[in-house]
Amino acid sequence: MKNRTEITGHTLIELGFRSGKWMQDALAHINENELGEAEMLQYLEQFKSPDPIALLEDAAPFKVNIRAENELEEINVAKVTESMDVLMKTPTLVNGAIMPDACPTGPAGTIPVGGIAVAKNAIHPGMHSADICCSVMLTDFGKADPKAVLNAAHSITHFGPGGRDRNTQFRFPMDLLAEIEANFFLNDQKCISSARSHLGTQGDGNHFLFVGTSKKTGNTMMVTHHGSRGFGANLYTKGMKVAERYRKELSPATMKQNAWIPFETEEGASYWEALQIIRKWTKLNHEVLHDATLEKLGVTKEDRYWNEHNFVFKDGDLFYHAKGATPLDPKFMPDITGPRLIPLNMSEPVLIVEGATTANNLGFAPHGAGRNMSRTQHRKSKRGTTQDIFNEETKGLDVRFYSEEIDITELPSAYKNAAAVRTQMDEYGLGTVIDEVMPYGCIMAGNFQKNAPWRVKREKRRLANLNSRK
């Protein structure tokens, strides 16, 4: 091909190659070395894209551990099942399950809350979502007064957006910082800043700090529920970008929310390592709150255990994506120190459970009571003043909102019937209740947006404009 026209990107695209960063260097090599046609094609073999991976013609199997008990639940179960039918056509998936607390979280094909999707050699960031390692921790305070525990915890915890200021931050372990800085996905200023300032914070939504007494021993117990905050959310954002790049290359037919990172790649191994660091940080995020509360009261803990219910668990070459499902099988939790925790709602006990893996449960239990309707639907369904609704649903309990604004979408009526969830746990073999933490009270973020700074400023501007027209 001497004295031939220069080979361009258009030439390579006509030969069936996809455009990409590789093309500039490849063209320079071809033209500088004046490769003949046969030599050029042989050289280009290394850049051939594999044939796109098609969706599964038949959805991978999944176990249905849920039964509708009324018309509203029939709608919910139908949507959840439809979403799983679409989801399980993702080419990496080999098994799955849905729990009694399942509820849809997006368009059909999006993993529902209460869903488990088992992938082979692949990690799907969209299947653990932004709230990586959402989890619960219990500390046994012995015979401490429940009110004293709740008061002490209230003075220490932090709910709502953002993190702690420098004066109230917890000391950050240098060995954990070193792990963060050594990981490709986590070593940037945004991640590190979030890891520092969000330590000892609980966020918003359905996250809580719950105090109650053991039905078996009468001991006072504190349970916290929250995830990895901005630290985990930053990893999720990065993971989704990498997964999307692989999706475009490997399987364009796969839905964007189900994109995956192949585990047997450098990025896959690094992402898995990042998930383990996020897990370690989240456990610490619980511990600092529990330890500070113990210290303030001068109490020594009698017991402690925890479990995540929104994570990815590995067994050989299989990756169990549990979107709101509690691991029963010890193989999923290498640091297991006790039974598992399943909170229901603020007026119900936190269940302490044990269980074994079955073909039905795949080694998991529900993570709570779940919802049958969205927050907006629930809010519209309520009649009466916010205070009256709150008084009725929290009678006899010490329920507090950190923002001092009631969030009725977190009251007991927002959740599925707790008794029905427990009945279906027994029916489908999803764990055995060995104790219950009977409710005394709890703290949640509340409707912090009502008095958010931006909203207050907007209202001041509105009033100023009204006054200027008078």
Secondary structure as UniProt FT lines:
FT   TURN            2..3
FT   HELIX           9..14
FT   TURN            15..16
FT   HELIX           22..32
FT   TURN            33..34
FT   HELIX           37..44
FT   HELIX           45..47
FT   STRAND          63..64
FT   HELIX           71..87
FT   TURN            88..89
FT   TURN            91..92
FT   STRAND          93..103
FT   TURN            108..109
FT   STRAND          113..120
FT   STRAND          122..123
FT   HELIX           125..127
FT   TURN            132..133
FT   STRAND          134..140
FT   TURN            142..143
FT   HELIX           146..156
FT   TURN            166..168
FT   HELIX           174..181
FT   TURN            184..186
FT   HELIX           189..197
FT   TURN            198..200
FT   TURN            205..206
FT   STRAND          208..214
FT   TURN            215..217
FT   STRAND          220..226
FT   HELIX           229..250
FT   TURN            252..253
FT   HELIX           256..258
FT   STRAND          261..262
FT   TURN            263..264
FT   HELIX           266..297
FT   STRAND          303..315
FT   TURN            316..317
FT   STRAND          318..323
FT   STRAND          325..327
FT   HELIX           330..332
FT   TURN            334..335
FT   STRAND          340..342
FT   TURN            346..347
FT   STRAND          350..354
FT   TURN            359..363
FT   STRAND          364..366
FT   HELIX           375..381
FT   HELIX           386..393
FT   TURN            394..396
FT   STRAND          398..401
FT   TURN            402..403
FT   HELIX           408..410
FT   HELIX           412..414
FT   HELIX           418..428
FT   STRAND          432..444
FT   HELIX           448..451
FT   HELIX           453..469
//
